[in-house]
Amino acid sequence: MKVYTTDKIRNVVLLGHGGSGKTTLAESFGYITGLTSRMGTVADGNTISDYGKEEQKRGFSISSTVIPVEWEDHKVNIIDTPGFFDFVGEVEEAVSAAGAAIIVVNGRSGVEVGTKKAWDLCEKYKLPRIIYVSNMDVDTASYRQVVEDLTALYGKKIAPFHLPIRKDEELVGYVNVVSEQGQLWQGKDVVPTEVPDYNKPYLEQYRETLMEAVAETSEEMMDRYFSGEKFSDAEIRAALRATICDGSIVPVTMGSSITCKGAYALLDDVIKYFPGPDVRHVAGIATKTGEIYNCDYDFSKAKSAYVWKTIVDPFIGKYSLIKVNSGVLKTDDLIYNIDKDVEEKIGRLYILQGNKPIEVPELHAGDLGALAKLSQARTGNSLSTKAMPIKFGMFEISKPYTFMRYKPKDKADIDKISQALQKIGHEDLTMKNVNDAENHQTLLYGMGDMHLEIIKSRLENEYKVVIELMEPKVAYRETIRGTSDVEAKYKKQTGGHGQYGHVKMKFSPSDDPEQQYVFDQEVVGGAVPKNFFPAVEKGIAESVGRGPLAAYPVIGVKAVLYDGSYHPVDSSEMAFKTAASMAFRDGFMKAKPVLLEPIMTLKVVAPDDNTGDVMGDLNKRRGRVLGMNPAGNGKTLIEAEIPESSLFGYGTVIRSMTGGMGEFSFEFARYEQAPSDVQEAEVAARAQKVAEGNITE
């Protein structure tokens, strides 16, 4: 592939609901531009973008893939993205690198949750967009219904550019609303035809919408419009380009990706109406001066880029996918990674076509490419020169809130699993591997159950290690509500030197309920020598790690050593430590022990129509609703407090309850006394483990 200058580049992300046809559309682009000699299909697992084994096995996209195609002396970097919500991190990365978007809507299914989420992302990143209605070769597809639903949602912004022409229930052509001409497909060519009578009323309506948009671009155009003057095609297209670029008009086109009908016109519209990087803006911070540095994809400025995605594949190696923000990157350039404070030499420059690296001599500002073997580079890192270091802001990545406990099937694989998860974590910023040492468990965080299941499958298939996923242990705590006064004596005689330790201790709630324990001594007269005080405290410190009630960590306990006795020969630190542990166990259980459960502050954003269902479900989960506030766009923010134990599986529930539109987040608030039934269940569970020999008393 030849080198393209900034004005000849278009970076386009494909967005939409899962199953809407994004991958098939990308495949049709590859086919009509000569990238492939035949169309691959998702069902056959041979598309350019879904090259991963998990994608081929499951039949849907899991990661974002770049497919650069050449069309009309332009380079169009197509970024195919997953449609399922569990892989939203991949979509967010892709959107950060794009300059425009094609939102794909399935003509049979119509506007879906993923359509609305794609629109919201475009609004957030101010991306120009075209809506492409796919599967129009299917008789049950309704282009008109999709347009009506989109107009109901987004108003006058929706501007259909095409109308379908059908003959004998088959899609045979389209009506161009701008030129008011009918076109029939004949292979790769189109031939003029009359506009069918059934299209004429809609053609008039849609064209009027376009003319109003054109008229609103300037006062002069508005005057001409009201005076009844007609605009030329060139004027219309110039005005439409301006309105599409600023997002005030969103064209709607249609076609059949499987037969490539509509793909030619769509690529033409991408070139004609979408902005190149040369008219978009990007800025960073020149770290030497602390001032804003406007890169603006200017090839004449200092070299700079950022890593928008990382691929770590056991088969194709590691690639850092970059977007060049200014200058021209060339082979053998030295680049400085400001985030890692390291300078590395670019060995070779690549563009990736799916998983196929193609070497190029240089990449101009605005282009997307890949660098191999940058050992220190991570997603979000800023690359520049050491003479002009530039730091770019990190794009937003969704935070994972779904988590499960995992265990290696073979304990010998612990290190391999850790290394494999670290590599996957370089690729996937929405995955977290957390070592919960307090509760003796390792946790895997992701965006949903499917996400975690695929990580497990990848570990097995790509890294040859097996893990088991299970429900996580809740981080309960134990404390006391009353006081106790106990005595414990550890005496052991085995012949010769024995062991002797004797303590009298008081236990009560401490002033700081968050602190594990407070130790104090009030010994008088040397009943317990001072040199044994640290041993007594050590016994308490070891005991609070696993409480006597249900084997959870203890918090908020005050222990006071006030008396005891010792033996001049047999007493030792170990003996007093053991005696203190015995006293703690006895004293804790006599001081009204209770189980504490973690309470989380939960925030749920749900459509207004679903708020009643959400609050009813929260009540069933022992949640307490604190308040409700409008969140905009027909949504409500519900704030509540809820036990952590009630949040397991909540992601799946909230999506089901809200049709996929609900979102939630939570953070730890405090510990509260657990209800008696919860405490009884945990105590019983511990007793069963003791009986089975899984833990000791």
C-alpha positions in Angstrom: 0.0 0.0 0.0 1.3 3.4 -0.9 1.9 6.3 1.5 -1.0 8.7 1.8 -0.9 12.4 2.9 -3.1 13.7 5.6 -5.8 15.2 3.3 -6.2 11.8 1.6 -6.9 9.8 4.8 -10.3 9.0 6.4 -10.5 7.2 9.8 -13.9 5.6 10.1 -15.2 3.5 13.0 -18.1 1.0 12.5 -20.5 1.1 15.4 -23.8 -0.6 16.2 -25.6 -3.3 18.0 -24.3 -6.8 18.1 -25.4 -8.7 14.9 -26.2 -5.5 13.0 -23.7 -6.4 10.2 -20.6 -4.3 11.0 -18.1 -7.1 10.2 -20.0 -8.1 7.0 -19.9 -4.4 5.9 -16.1 -4.2 6.6 -15.7 -7.4 4.6 -17.7 -5.9 1.6 -15.4 -2.9 1.7 -12.4 -5.2 1.5 -13.9 -7.1 -1.4 -14.9 -4.1 -3.6 -11.6 -2.3 -3.1 -9.6 -5.4 -4.1 -8.2 -6.2 -0.7 -9.7 -9.7 -1.0 -10.6 -11.8 -4.0 -13.7 -13.2 -2.4 -16.1 -12.3 0.4 -15.6 -14.0 3.7 -18.5 -14.6 6.1 -18.9 -14.6 9.9 -20.5 -18.0 9.7 -17.5 -19.5 8.0 -15.0 -17.7 10.3 -12.9 -16.3 7.4 -13.5 -12.6 7.6 -10.6 -10.1 7.6 -11.5 -8.6 10.9 -12.7 -11.5 13.0 -9.4 -13.4 12.9 -9.2 -14.4 16.6 -10.0 -18.1 17.4 -12.6 -17.0 20.0 -14.3 -14.7 17.4 -14.3 -17.5 14.8 -15.6 -20.0 17.4 -18.4 -17.8 18.7 -19.4 -15.9 15.5 -19.1 -12.4 16.8 -16.4 -9.7 17.2 -14.5 -9.5 20.4 -11.8 -6.9 19.6 -11.5 -3.9 17.3 -9.7 -4.5 14.0 -8.3 -2.0 11.5 -8.9 -2.7 7.8 -7.2 0.0 5.6 -8.7 0.1 2.1 -7.9 2.3 -0.9 -10.7 4.1 -2.7 -10.7 6.9 -5.2 -7.1 7.8 -4.5 -7.9 7.9 -0.7 -7.0 5.6 2.1 -9.9 4.7 4.4 -8.9 3.2 7.7 -12.0 1.1 8.6 -12.1 0.1 12.3 -14.5 -2.8 12.9 -15.7 -2.9 16.5 -17.6 -5.4 18.7 -21.3 -4.8 19.3 -21.8 -6.6 22.6 -21.6 -4.4 25.7 -19.1 -6.6 27.4 -16.4 -5.3 25.0 -17.2 -1.6 25.2 -13.5 -0.9 26.1 -12.6 -2.0 22.5 -15.2 0.4 21.1 -13.9 3.3 23.3 -10.4 2.7 22.1 -11.5 2.7 18.5 -13.6 5.8 18.8 -10.6 7.7 20.2 -8.7 6.9 17.0 -11.5 7.7 14.6 -12.5 10.9 12.8 -16.0 9.8 11.8 -18.4 6.9 12.3 -20.7 4.6 10.3 -23.5 3.4 12.6 -24.9 0.1 11.2 -28.5 -0.7 11.8 -30.0 -4.0 11.0 -33.0 -3.4 8.7 -34.8 -6.3 10.1 -34.3 -5.6 13.8 -34.4 -1.8 13.5 -33.1 0.7 16.1 -31.7 -1.2 19.0 -29.9 -0.4 22.3 -26.5 -0.7 20.6 -27.7 1.9 18.0 -28.5 4.4 20.8 -25.2 3.7 22.6 -23.3 4.2 19.3 -25.1 7.6 18.8 -24.2 8.7 22.4 -20.5 7.8 21.8 -20.5 9.9 18.6 -22.1 12.8 20.5 -19.5 12.5 23.3 -16.6 12.5 20.9 -18.2 14.9 18.4 -17.9 12.5 15.6 -19.6 13.1 12.2 -21.7 10.0 11.3 -23.6 8.2 8.6 -26.3 5.6 9.5 -26.2 2.6 7.2 -29.2 0.3 7.2 -28.0 -3.2 6.5 -29.8 -6.4 5.3 -32.0 -4.6 2.9 -31.9 -7.7 0.7 -34.2 -9.4 3.2 -37.9 -8.9 2.5 -38.8 -8.3 6.2 -36.3 -5.3 6.4 -38.0 -1.9 6.6 -35.9 1.1 5.7 -38.9 3.4 6.2 -39.5 2.2 9.8 -35.8 2.7 10.7 -35.9 6.3 9.4 -39.1 7.0 11.3 -37.7 5.6 14.5 -34.5 7.5 14.1 -36.4 10.7 13.4 -38.5 10.2 16.5 -35.3 9.8 18.6 -33.1 12.5 17.0 -35.4 14.8 15.1 -34.4 16.9 12.1 -30.8 15.7 12.2 -31.9 12.5 10.4 -31.6 13.0 6.6 -32.1 10.0 4.3 -29.8 10.1 1.3 -31.2 7.0 -0.4 -34.5 5.2 -0.8 -34.6 1.5 -1.7 -36.0 0.3 -5.0 -37.5 -3.2 -4.9 -38.6 -5.5 -7.7 -40.3 -8.8 -7.1 -39.4 -8.5 -3.4 -35.7 -8.1 -4.3 -33.5 -5.1 -3.6 -32.4 -3.9 -7.1 -31.4 -0.3 -6.7 -31.9 3.0 -4.9 -33.2 6.5 -5.3 -30.6 9.3 -4.7 -32.4 12.0 -2.7 -29.8 14.6 -3.6 -29.9 14.1 -7.4 -33.5 12.9 -7.4 -32.5 10.1 -9.7 -33.1 6.3 -9.6 -30.2 3.9 -9.9 -30.3 0.2 -10.7 -27.4 -2.1 -9.8 -25.8 -4.0 -12.6 -22.8 -5.8 -11.2 -20.3 -3.1 -10.0 -22.0 -0.4 -12.1 -25.3 1.5 -11.7 -27.6 2.5 -14.5 -30.3 5.3 -14.4 -33.9 4.4 -13.9 -37.2 6.1 -13.3 -38.1 6.9 -9.7 -40.9 4.4 -8.7 -44.2 5.9 -7.8 -44.1 4.4 -4.3 -40.9 6.3 -3.6 -42.1 9.8 -4.9 -43.9 11.0 -1.7 -41.0 10.0 0.5 -38.5 11.5 -2.0 -40.3 14.8 -1.8 -40.4 14.7 2.0 -36.8 13.7 2.5 -35.5 16.2 -0.1 -37.3 19.0 1.7 -35.5 18.0 4.9 -32.2 18.2 3.0 -33.0 21.6 1.4 -33.8 23.1 4.8 -30.5 21.9 6.2 -28.7 23.4 3.1 -30.5 26.7 3.5 -29.6 26.9 7.2 -25.8 27.0 6.4 -25.8 30.7 5.6 -28.2 33.7 5.4 -27.6 33.9 1.6 -28.7 30.3 1.2 -31.7 30.9 3.4 -32.8 33.9 1.3 -32.5 31.9 -1.9 -34.4 29.1 -0.4 -37.4 31.3 0.7 -37.4 33.0 -2.7 -38.0 29.6 -4.3 -34.6 29.4 -6.0 -33.1 25.9 -6.6 -29.6 25.0 -5.4 -27.2 23.3 -7.7 -25.9 19.8 -6.9 -22.5 21.2 -6.2 -23.9 23.7 -3.8 -26.0 21.1 -2.1 -23.1 18.7 -1.7 -20.8 21.4 -0.3 -23.4 22.5 2.2 -24.1 18.9 3.2 -20.4 18.3 3.8 -20.3 21.2 6.2 -23.4 20.1 8.0 -22.3 16.5 8.2 -18.9 17.5 9.5 -20.4 19.6 12.3 -23.0 16.9 13.2 -26.1 19.0 12.4 -27.1 16.5 9.7 -26.8 12.7 9.9 -27.3 11.0 6.5 -29.1 7.6 6.3 -28.1 5.2 3.5 -28.9 1.5 3.0 -27.8 -1.6 1.2 -27.0 -5.3 1.4 -23.5 -6.0 2.7 -23.6 -9.6 1.7 -24.2 -8.7 -2.0 -22.1 -5.5 -1.7 -25.1 -3.5 -2.9 -24.8 0.0 -1.4 -21.1 -0.4 -0.4 -19.8 1.5 -3.4 -22.1 4.5 -2.7 -21.3 4.4 1.0 -17.5 4.5 0.3 -18.1 7.4 -2.1 -20.0 9.2 0.7 -17.2 8.6 3.2 -14.8 10.3 0.8 -17.1 13.2 -0.2 -18.7 14.0 3.2 -16.4 12.9 6.0 -13.6 15.2 7.1 -10.0 14.3 6.8 -7.6 14.7 9.7 -6.4 17.9 8.2 -9.5 19.7 9.3 -9.8 18.2 12.7 -8.1 19.3 15.9 -5.9 17.6 18.5 -3.8 19.1 21.2 -1.4 18.0 23.9 0.8 19.5 26.6 4.4 20.5 25.6 5.9 19.2 28.9 9.0 21.4 28.7 7.0 24.6 28.7 3.7 23.4 30.2 1.8 25.0 27.4 -0.9 23.6 25.1 0.6 22.3 21.9 -1.8 22.3 19.0 -0.8 19.3 16.8 -3.9 19.4 14.6 -2.5 16.6 12.4 0.0 19.0 10.8 2.7 17.0 9.0 5.1 20.0 9.3 5.1 20.0 13.1 7.2 17.9 15.5 6.5 14.1 15.4 3.9 12.9 17.9 1.5 10.0 18.2 -0.3 8.0 20.8 -1.0 4.3 21.4 -4.7 3.8 21.1 -4.6 0.0 21.2 -2.2 -2.9 22.1 -2.2 -6.3 20.6 -0.4 -9.1 22.5 -1.0 -12.3 20.5 0.9 -15.5 21.2 0.9 -16.1 17.4 1.5 -12.7 15.8 3.4 -11.1 18.6 3.0 -7.6 20.2 1.9 -4.5 18.2 1.3 -1.0 19.5 -1.4 0.5 17.3 -0.8 4.2 16.9 -2.4 7.3 15.5 0.0 10.0 14.3 -1.0 13.4 15.7 1.6 15.5 13.9 4.7 15.2 11.8 5.7 12.2 9.7 6.9 9.0 11.3 9.6 7.1 9.4 11.5 3.8 9.7 14.4 4.0 12.2 13.0 7.1 13.9 13.8 7.5 17.6 10.6 8.1 19.6 10.3 9.1 23.2 7.6 7.6 25.4 6.9 10.3 28.0 4.7 8.1 30.2 7.5 5.5 30.6 10.4 8.0 30.3 12.1 5.8 27.7 13.4 6.4 24.2 13.1 3.5 21.7 14.0 3.1 18.1 11.2 2.3 15.6 12.5 -0.8 13.7 9.8 -1.0 11.1 6.5 0.8 10.4 3.4 -1.3 9.7 -0.2 -1.0 8.8 -2.4 -3.9 9.9 -5.0 -5.4 7.7 -6.8 -7.5 10.3 -3.9 -9.5 11.7 -1.7 -9.1 8.6 1.1 -6.6 9.1 2.2 -4.7 5.9 5.4 -2.7 6.1 5.3 0.9 5.0 8.2 3.5 4.8 6.4 6.3 6.6 3.1 7.4 8.2 1.8 10.9 7.8 -0.1 12.9 10.4 -3.6 11.6 10.9 -2.8 8.0 9.7 -3.2 4.8 11.7 -0.3 2.4 11.9 1.4 -0.2 14.1 4.8 -0.5 15.8 6.2 -3.9 16.7 8.2 -4.8 19.8 8.0 -1.5 21.7 8.6 -3.3 25.0 7.6 -0.4 27.3 4.6 1.0 25.3 1.1 0.6 26.7 -2.3 1.7 25.5 -2.8 5.4 26.1 1.0 6.2 26.1 2.1 9.4 24.3 5.0 9.2 21.8 7.0 12.1 20.5 10.6 13.3 20.3 12.9 14.0 23.3 13.5 17.4 21.9 9.8 18.2 21.9 8.0 15.9 24.4 4.2 16.1 24.1 1.7 14.5 26.5 -1.8 13.7 25.3 -4.7 13.1 27.5 -5.9 9.5 28.1 -9.2 8.7 26.6 -12.0 7.4 28.9 -12.3 3.6 29.4 -15.2 2.1 31.2 -14.5 0.7 34.6 -15.3 -3.0 35.2 -17.7 -3.9 38.0 -18.4 -7.6 37.3 -16.1 -9.9 39.2 -15.6 -13.5 40.0 -13.2 -15.5 42.0 -10.8 -17.8 40.1 -8.5 -20.7 41.0 -6.0 -22.5 38.8 -7.0 -26.1 38.0 -3.3 -27.0 38.4 -1.5 -25.2 41.2 1.8 -25.5 39.2 0.2 -23.0 36.7 -0.1 -20.1 39.1 2.9 -18.2 37.6 1.9 -18.9 34.1 -1.7 -17.7 34.7 -0.4 -14.5 36.3 1.9 -13.8 33.3 -0.9 -14.6 30.8 -3.4 -12.3 32.6 -0.7 -9.6 32.6 -0.4 -9.9 28.8 -4.2 -9.9 28.3 -4.4 -6.9 30.6 -2.0 -5.0 28.2 -4.6 -5.5 25.5 -7.7 -5.2 27.5 -8.0 -2.2 29.8 -11.4 -3.3 31.1 -10.0 -6.5 32.7 -8.4 -6.4 36.2 -6.6 -9.2 38.0 -6.9 -8.5 41.8 -5.2 -10.4 44.6 -7.6 -10.1 47.6 -5.0 -11.2 50.2 -7.3 -10.5 53.2 -9.9 -13.0 52.0 -7.4 -15.4 50.4 -8.8 -15.2 46.9 -7.9 -13.9 43.5 -10.5 -11.9 41.6 -11.0 -11.4 37.9 -12.9 -8.2 37.0 -14.6 -7.6 33.6 -17.5 -5.8 31.9 -19.8 -8.8 32.2 -20.1 -12.6 32.5 -19.4 -13.2 28.8 -16.3 -11.1 29.1 -14.9 -13.2 32.0 -15.9 -16.4 30.2 -14.0 -15.4 27.1 -10.9 -14.5 29.2 -11.1 -18.0 30.7 -11.4 -19.5 27.3 -8.4 -17.5 25.9 -6.2 -18.6 28.8 -7.0 -22.2 28.0 -6.7 -22.0 24.1 -3.9 -19.4 23.7 -1.9 -19.8 26.9 -2.6 -23.4 27.7 -3.6 -22.8 31.3 -7.0 -23.6 32.9 -8.8 -21.7 35.6 -12.1 -22.3 37.4 -14.5 -19.3 37.9 -16.7 -19.3 41.0 -18.7 -16.9 43.1 -16.4 -14.6 45.1 -16.2 -14.6 48.9 -17.7 -11.6 50.4 -15.3 -9.5 52.5 -17.2 -9.9 55.8 -15.6 -8.7 59.1 -16.1 -9.7 62.7 -16.3 -7.5 65.8 -17.8 -7.4 69.2 -20.6 -5.3 70.7 -20.1 -6.2 74.4 -17.3 -6.6 76.9 -15.6 -9.7 78.5 -13.1 -10.5 81.1 -11.3 -13.8 80.6 -8.3 -15.8 81.8 -6.1 -18.1 79.7 -3.3 -20.4 80.8 -1.0 -22.3 78.5 0.9 -24.9 80.4 2.8 -27.7 78.8 5.3 -30.1 80.4 7.0 -32.7 78.2 10.0 -33.5 80.3 12.8 -31.1 80.9 12.1 -27.5 79.9 8.3 -26.8 79.7 6.0 -24.0 78.5 4.1 -21.6 80.8 2.1 -18.5 80.0 -0.8 -17.1 82.0 -2.8 -14.0 81.1 -5.9 -12.2 82.3 -7.4 -9.9 79.7 -10.4 -7.6 79.0 -12.0 -7.2 75.6 -14.3 -4.4 74.5 -15.1 -2.4 71.3 -12.4 0.1 70.4 -12.9 3.7 69.7 -11.9 3.3 66.1 -14.2 0.7 64.5 -12.1 0.5 61.4 -8.8 -0.4 63.1 -8.1 -4.1 63.5 -7.2 -4.0 67.2 -5.9 -1.8 70.0 -3.6 -3.4 72.5 -3.0 -2.0 76.0 -1.6 -3.3 79.3 -2.4 -2.4 82.9 -0.2 -4.9 84.6 1.0 -3.9 88.1 3.6 -5.5 90.3 5.3 -7.4 87.5 2.7 -10.2 87.4 3.6 -10.5 83.7 7.2 -9.2 82.9 7.4 -6.4 80.4 9.5 -8.5 78.0 6.4 -10.7 77.4 4.1 -7.8 76.5 5.2 -7.9 72.7 4.5 -11.6 72.7 1.0 -11.1 74.1 0.3 -8.4 71.4 1.6 -10.7 68.7 -0.8 -13.4 69.8 -3.7 -10.8 69.4 -2.3 -9.6 66.1 -2.3 -13.2 64.7 -5.7 -14.0 66.1 -7.5 -11.0 64.4 -6.5 -12.3 61.0 -9.2 -15.0 61.2 -11.9 -14.5 63.8 -13.4 -17.2 65.9 -17.0 -16.5 64.8 -16.9 -17.4 61.1 -13.1 -17.2 60.2 -13.3 -13.6 58.8 -10.8 -10.8 59.8 -11.6 -9.0 63.0 -11.9 -5.2 63.4 -12.7 -2.7 66.1 -11.5 -4.7 69.2 -9.6 -3.4 72.2 -7.6 -5.9 74.2 -6.2 -5.0 77.6 -3.7 -7.2 79.5 -4.2 -6.5 83.2 -2.9 -9.5 85.1 -1.4 -13.0 84.8 1.6 -15.0 86.0 4.8 -16.5 84.8 7.3 -19.2 85.6 10.9 -18.1 85.9 12.1 -21.1 83.9 9.2 -22.4 81.7 7.8 -19.0 80.6 8.6 -18.0 77.0 7.4 -15.6 74.3 5.8 -18.5 72.5 3.9 -19.5 75.6 2.5 -16.0 76.2 1.6 -15.6 72.6 -0.3 -18.9 72.7 -2.0 -17.9 75.9 -3.0 -14.5 74.4 -4.5 -16.3 71.4 -6.5 -18.6 73.7 -7.7 -15.5 75.7 -8.7 -13.7 72.5 -10.8 -16.7 71.3 -12.6 -17.1 74.6 -13.0 -13.3 75.2 -14.2 -12.6 71.7 -17.0 -15.2 71.8 -18.1 -13.9 75.3 -18.3 -10.3 74.1 -21.4 -10.5 71.9 -19.6 -11.2 68.6 -21.3 -10.0 65.4 -20.7 -10.3 61.7 -20.2 -7.1 59.7 -21.0 -7.0 56.0 -19.6 -4.5 53.5 -22.1 -1.9 52.3 -21.6 -0.3 48.9 -22.8 3.0 47.5 -24.5 2.0 44.3 -25.3 4.3 41.4 -27.7 3.1 38.7 -28.5 5.1 35.5 -31.7 3.6 34.0 -34.4 4.8 31.5 -37.2 6.6 33.2 -39.6 3.8 32.3 -37.6 1.3 34.3 -37.0 3.1 37.5 -39.8 1.4 39.3 -38.5 -2.0 38.4 -35.0 -1.1 39.4 -36.1 0.2 42.8 -38.3 -2.8 43.4 -35.4 -5.1 42.7 -33.1 -3.1 45.0 -35.5 -3.5 47.8 -35.5 -7.3 47.3 -31.7 -7.2 47.6 -31.8 -5.3 50.9 -30.9 -2.1 49.2 -31.8 1.3 50.6 -32.7 4.0 47.9 -31.1 7.3 48.9 -32.4 9.4 46.1 -33.3 9.9 42.5 -32.2 12.6 40.1 -32.7 13.2 36.4 -29.7 12.1 34.3 -30.8 13.6 31.0 -31.8 11.9 27.8 -34.8 10.3 29.4 -32.8 8.6 32.1 -32.7 8.7 35.9 -29.8 8.3 38.3 -30.8 6.2 41.3 -28.4 6.3 44.3 -28.7 3.5 46.9 -26.8 1.6 49.6 -26.7 -2.2 49.2 -24.8 -5.1 50.8 -21.9 -6.3 48.6 -23.3 -9.9 48.8 -26.4 -8.7 46.9 -24.4 -7.3 43.9 -23.2 -10.7 42.6 -24.6 -11.0 39.1 -26.1 -7.6 39.2 -24.7 -6.6 35.8 -26.7 -9.2 34.0 -29.9 -8.4 36.0 -29.7 -4.6 35.3 -29.2 -5.2 31.6 -32.1 -7.6 31.4 -34.3 -5.2 33.4 -33.6 -2.2 31.3 -33.2 -3.7 27.8 -29.5 -3.1 27.9 -29.8 0.6 28.6 -29.0 0.5 32.3 -25.5 1.1 33.7 -24.2 0.9 37.3 -21.2 1.6 39.4 -20.4 1.1 43.1 -17.8 1.8 45.7 -17.2 0.7 49.3 -19.0 2.9 51.9 -18.7 1.2 55.3 -19.3 -1.9 57.3 -22.6 -2.6 59.0 -23.9 -5.4 61.2 -25.3 -8.2 59.1 -28.8 -9.5 59.7 -29.1 -12.5 62.0 -29.9 -14.9 59.1 -26.8 -13.9 57.2 -24.7 -14.3 60.3 -26.2 -17.7 61.1 -25.6 -18.9 57.6 -21.9 -17.9 57.7 -21.3 -19.5 61.1 -23.0 -22.7 59.9 -20.8 -22.6 56.7 -17.7 -22.4 58.9 -18.8 -25.2 61.1 -19.3 -27.4 58.1 -15.8 -26.6 56.7 -14.4 -27.5 60.1 -16.3 -30.8 60.1 -15.1 -31.6 56.6 -11.6 -30.8 57.6 -11.2 -27.9 55.1 -10.2 -25.5 58.0 -9.2 -26.0 61.6 -10.7 -24.4 64.6 
